Amino acid sequence: MKFKLLYIIILIFLILSGCSQEKEIARNAFGEDINTTSQKPPSLTVAINEEEFFTALGAYKWSYYDQKAGGMAAIEAESLPPSELAGSRKAPAVNSDTSIELNFEEEPISYKVNIWDAADKLKGSFKEVQLNGESGRTVYEVVATWERGTGHYVFPLNVE
């Protein structure tokens, strides 16, 4: 009888200890948890005088871990031109003294800020948002690069 009781206690102990062991997290080639790997680039918000605005994600090239296929996959998405992508989005009023901050969900390796005119012609490419020399509704495009790809984000500003 004591042998059966000891056997049951050991069996319960083994079951409980087996259930409490941590699972190893499966990771992709970039060292990221494959269960949280996104199929799109990280989001970008623009803080203007501490008020946040969302940007529109345009074209992007992105690689991610595809659980169904059991390997890496890639997406290449096209979009409308920057002025059409900005569309009728709210264009916050800014001037040369306005504080503008780019807040990435995940910090990119690098990025640049393009300024587009109404005819979707590139006016210039900069390291930061430039307000000097601009007036009226102006469309900005941020092109950010990570190890897994590139994303294009668009937002309008009304430069006074």
N, C-alpha and C positions, 0 to 999 in steps of 0.2 A: 504494500500500500504506500509506504514511504517512497519507494522507487518511482511509482506512478506520479505522485505529487511532485517529486523533484524533477521528473521528466517534463511535466506540464509547466512548472515554473521556468525551467531552462528554455522551453519552447516559446513561452510568452516573452521572455527576456530577449531572445533572438529576433522574434518578430518585431518587437518594439524598437530594438536597436537598429534593425534594418530599415524601418520606416523613418527613423530620425536622421539618417545620413543625408548630407547635402548632395544635391544633384550637381553634376558638373555642367556648367553653362556651355552650350555649343557656340563656337565663335566662327566668324567668316575669315576670309583672308586679310581683312583689315583689323582683326582683333575685336570686332563688335559682336555683341549678343545677336545671333541670327533671328531671334524672336522679336527683336525691336528694330530691325533694319528696315528703314523706310525706302519706298520706291521712288521718292521725290527728294530733291535737295531740301535742306533745313529752311525754315521760314525766316523772313526778314521783316522787321518792323522799323519804322522811322520815328524817332522821338523829336518832336518840334516843340521847343520850350517846355519840355517834360510831358507833353501830350503825345500818346502813341497812335500811329496810323499804320494800317496794314498795306503791304505792297502787293501788286499782282505778279504772280509767277508766270513768266513767259516761257520761252524756249529753254530746254535743258537737256543735258546728256548726263545720265546717272547709271551707276552700276549698283547692284544690291544682291543679297543672297536670296535665291528663289527656293523656298522649302519644298515645293512640289517637285521641282526638277532636281533638287539636291545639289545645286551649284550656283555659281554666279550668273547673273543675267544683266542685260543692259537695256535701257530705254533711251530713245532719242526723240524728244517731243518738239514740234515746231509750234509757233504761235503767230498771232496777228502782229503787225508792225507796232512799235512802241506807242504812237499817238492813238491808235485804235484800241490797244490794250488798256491804256489809261482811260479811254472813253470819257464817260461823264463822272468819273470818280471825283470825290471832293478834293479840291486843290487848296490846302491851307495857305493863308496869306503869310508871307515871310518878307523880310528885308535883310540888308547886309549885316545887321546886328543879331539876327535870329540864330539861336543855338540849334543845330541839327546833328543828331546822332543816329548812326546805323546800328541796329541791334539784331545780330544774327542769332538764331537758335543754337547754332554751333559755329564757332569762329572759323572762317575760311583760311586757307593758306594765303590767298591774296584776293584782292578785288579792285575794280576800277569803276568810276562813275562816268557814264556817257550822258551828254546833253543833246536832245533831239529838237529840231524845229517842227513846225506844223506840217511840213511836207515830208516828214520822216527822213530828213537828211541830217547826218551826224554833224553837230556844231563843234564838238570837242570831247576829249577824254581826259579825266583827271583822277587824282588819288582820293579826293574827298568831294563832297557836294559843293559846287561853286555857285554863289549867288550873284557875285559882281558881274556886271555886263549883261545880265538877263533882265527881262521885264515881261510882265503879263504871265499868262499860263505857260509854264515850261515843263516839259516832260523829261524826267531823269530815269536812266536805266543803270542799275547796278549789276555788273557781271562779276560773279564770285566763283572762285575755284577751290575745290576740295580734292582730296585724294581720289574720291569716287566719282568726280565729275564736275560739271559746271552748271550754274543756274543764272538766268537773266530775270531780274526783278524790275518792275516799272512803277513809278508813282509821279503824280503831277504836283507842282507847287505854283502858287500865284505870287510871283516876285514883284514887289512894289518898289 
